[in-house]
Amino acid sequence: MKVTPKKHLGQHFLKDTRIAQRIAELLSGQGYDDVLEIGPGTGVLTQYLVDQPAALTAIDLDQESVDYLKAHYSGTPLRVLYGDVLAIDFKELFQDRPFAIIGNFPYNISSQIVFKTLEWRDQIPEFSGMFQKEVAQRICAQPGSKIYGILSVLTQAFYAAEYRFTVPPGVFHPPPKVDSGVLHLKRHPNHRLSCDESLFFKVVKTSFQQRRKTLRNSLKIFNISQKIKEDSIFARRPEQLSVAEFITLTQKMESDGISTHS
């Protein structure tokens, strides 16, 4: 049974088993009993996950891949699902159980996978995956960097993000036109923010929509009072603020009566 990479699904199948093993080994195996592999393709990464203690579920939007994995891993505990990971309800898959996410993610939905992970952060203590290199670097970027932005702040607010290694195009079929990057996310032991988390998300996203402006200007839509607006933090640009400072910013806005309904 042959699985053909499909351009409309953004598929680039990893051929190098050593790289697949390195990605699999990034997961600690602690704090969860289930693992979700996204976009397993031909199972190059799957083979290093299926025998681990955590129960493995693989989901793919390619019926060929699903059929191949079901045939190749029949007789194993692997659960293979056909579906769009962005549309699926994780509660149906795992109820309230914690689970880890892993995968060689399709470039065209990789950022959306991270945003969905953030939505389900209470159940996802760990995450390991391959992205387009620029996206992986953006997630792990630090304040002051030109690539530091929404993904950086929101991810690092809840997870320790670490860029682990770069993967060249030649180890994929077909080879992509860019390098790939593998990162690892480990949820902070205390991942509750000391501010309104929904407001925090809104503030971060609104700030970076006009990243060249000062916060005083980019956050005008919140109708901040003149007194709060005079605070020195509003004279800065969003890429200058650390995650902790974005939390402080959100707290200041809360104290001014600002909410997600403002």
C-alpha positions in Angstrom: 0.0 0.0 0.0 1.5 3.3 -1.1 0.9 6.7 0.4 1.4 9.7 -2.0 2.2 13.1 -0.5 -0.6 15.6 -1.4 0.3 19.2 -2.0 -3.1 20.5 -0.9 -2.6 19.0 2.5 0.9 20.4 2.8 2.4 16.9 3.2 6.2 16.4 3.3 6.9 12.9 4.6 9.9 12.6 6.8 12.3 9.9 5.6 15.1 10.1 8.2 14.3 7.7 11.1 17.1 9.2 13.3 15.3 12.5 13.2 12.0 10.9 13.9 13.5 9.1 16.9 14.9 12.4 18.2 11.5 14.1 18.0 9.8 11.2 19.8 12.5 11.3 22.6 11.7 14.9 23.4 8.5 13.8 25.1 9.1 13.0 28.8 6.3 10.5 29.3 5.4 12.2 32.5 2.1 13.9 33.4 -0.1 12.3 30.8 -1.3 8.8 29.8 -2.3 9.7 26.2 -0.4 11.0 23.2 -1.9 12.6 20.1 0.2 12.4 16.9 -1.0 14.9 14.3 -0.3 14.2 10.6 1.4 10.8 10.9 1.7 10.3 7.2 3.6 7.0 6.6 4.3 6.4 10.3 8.0 7.3 10.4 7.4 9.0 13.8 4.6 6.7 14.8 7.0 3.7 15.1 8.8 5.4 18.0 5.6 6.2 19.8 3.5 3.1 19.5 5.4 1.0 22.0 5.7 3.8 24.7 3.6 3.5 27.8 1.2 6.3 26.9 -1.8 5.3 24.7 -1.2 6.6 21.1 -3.9 8.2 18.9 -2.9 9.3 15.4 -5.1 11.7 13.3 -4.8 12.5 9.7 -6.9 14.2 7.0 -5.4 11.9 4.3 -7.5 8.8 3.9 -4.5 7.0 2.3 -2.4 7.6 5.4 -5.2 6.4 7.7 -5.7 3.2 5.7 -1.9 2.6 5.6 -1.5 3.0 9.3 -4.5 0.8 10.1 -3.1 -1.9 8.0 0.6 -1.5 9.1 -0.2 -1.3 12.8 -3.1 -3.8 13.0 -2.7 -5.8 16.2 -1.2 -2.9 18.1 -2.9 -0.5 20.5 -2.6 2.4 18.0 -5.9 4.3 17.5 -6.0 5.9 14.0 -8.6 8.5 13.1 -9.5 10.3 9.9 -10.3 13.9 10.5 -9.3 17.6 10.8 -7.4 18.1 14.1 -8.5 21.8 14.0 -12.2 20.8 14.0 -12.1 17.9 16.4 -13.3 18.1 20.0 -10.4 16.9 22.2 -13.0 16.2 24.9 -14.5 13.4 22.8 -11.0 11.8 22.3 -9.6 12.1 25.8 -12.5 13.2 28.1 -10.7 15.1 30.9 -7.5 13.1 30.7 -4.2 15.0 30.1 -2.5 14.3 26.8 0.7 15.3 24.9 0.8 16.4 21.3 3.5 15.5 18.8 3.9 15.6 15.1 5.6 16.6 11.9 3.0 19.3 11.3 1.7 20.4 7.9 3.2 23.9 7.5 -0.2 25.4 6.4 -1.9 24.7 9.8 1.1 24.6 12.2 0.4 28.0 13.9 -3.3 27.0 14.2 -2.3 23.8 16.0 -0.4 25.9 18.5 -3.4 28.2 19.1 -5.6 25.2 19.6 -3.0 23.8 22.1 -3.3 27.0 24.0 -7.1 26.7 24.1 -6.7 23.2 25.6 -3.7 24.1 27.8 -5.3 22.7 30.9 -5.1 19.2 29.4 -1.9 19.5 27.4 1.2 19.5 29.7 3.7 18.8 26.9 4.1 19.3 23.1 6.8 18.3 20.7 6.8 19.0 17.0 8.3 20.0 13.7 7.4 23.3 12.0 8.7 25.5 9.3 11.9 26.9 10.9 10.7 30.5 10.9 7.5 29.6 12.8 9.4 27.5 15.4 11.9 30.4 15.9 9.0 32.9 16.2 7.3 30.8 18.9 10.6 30.7 20.9 11.6 34.3 20.2 12.5 36.7 23.0 11.5 40.3 23.6 13.3 42.8 21.4 13.5 40.4 18.4 11.8 41.4 15.1 10.1 38.0 15.1 8.8 38.3 18.7 5.0 38.5 18.4 1.6 37.1 19.3 2.7 33.4 19.1 5.8 34.1 21.2 4.0 35.8 24.0 0.9 33.6 24.2 2.8 30.4 24.0 5.5 31.4 26.5 2.9 32.7 29.0 1.9 29.1 29.6 4.8 27.0 28.3 8.6 26.9 28.5 9.4 27.0 24.7 12.7 25.6 23.5 14.0 25.4 20.0 15.8 22.0 19.8 17.2 21.5 16.3 17.0 22.4 12.6 16.1 19.8 9.9 17.2 20.3 6.3 14.8 19.9 3.3 16.6 16.8 1.9 15.2 14.4 4.6 11.6 14.9 3.4 9.7 13.5 0.4 9.0 15.8 -1.4 11.6 18.2 0.0 10.1 21.6 1.1 11.7 24.8 0.0 12.7 25.8 3.5 14.4 24.4 6.6 12.3 22.9 9.3 12.7 23.4 13.1 11.8 21.2 16.0 10.7 22.6 19.3 9.5 21.4 22.6 6.9 23.0 24.9 6.6 22.1 28.6 3.7 23.7 30.5 4.7 25.8 33.4 4.1 24.2 36.8 1.8 27.1 37.6 0.2 28.0 34.3 -2.6 30.2 35.7 -1.9 33.9 35.0 -2.4 36.5 37.7 -4.8 38.5 35.5 -7.9 38.0 33.4 -6.6 35.4 30.9 -9.2 36.2 28.2 -8.3 39.9 28.5 -4.6 39.0 28.3 -5.1 37.2 25.0 -7.0 40.2 23.6 -4.4 42.7 24.8 -1.5 40.8 23.2 -3.3 40.2 19.9 -4.4 43.9 19.7 -1.0 45.2 20.6 0.8 43.3 17.9 -1.7 44.2 15.2 0.0 47.5 15.1 3.4 46.5 16.4 5.2 49.7 15.3 3.0 51.9 17.4 3.2 52.5 21.1 0.8 50.7 23.3 -0.9 54.0 24.0 -2.0 54.1 20.4 -2.4 50.4 19.5 -4.7 49.9 22.5 -7.0 52.9 21.9 -9.9 50.6 21.2 -10.1 49.8 24.9 -10.9 53.4 25.9 -8.3 53.5 28.6 -8.5 56.4 31.0 -6.1 59.3 30.7 -4.6 58.5 34.1 -3.7 55.0 33.2 -2.5 56.0 29.7 0.1 58.2 31.4 1.8 55.1 32.8 5.2 54.6 31.2 4.4 51.1 30.0 2.0 52.6 27.5 4.9 54.5 25.9 6.6 51.3 24.8 6.1 49.1 21.8 4.7 45.5 22.1 7.9 43.8 21.1 9.7 45.5 24.0 7.5 43.8 26.6 8.3 40.5 28.3 5.5 38.0 29.1 5.5 39.2 32.7 5.2 42.8 31.5 2.2 41.9 29.3 0.6 40.4 32.5 1.3 43.6 34.4 -0.1 45.6 31.5 -3.3 43.5 31.6 -3.5 44.0 35.4 -3.3 47.8 35.0 -6.1 47.7 32.4 -8.2 45.6 34.7 -7.7 48.1 37.5 -9.0 50.7 35.0 -12.2 48.8 34.6 -11.3 47.3 31.2 -12.7 43.8 30.4 -13.1 41.6 27.3 -16.4 43.3 26.9 -14.9 46.8 26.7 
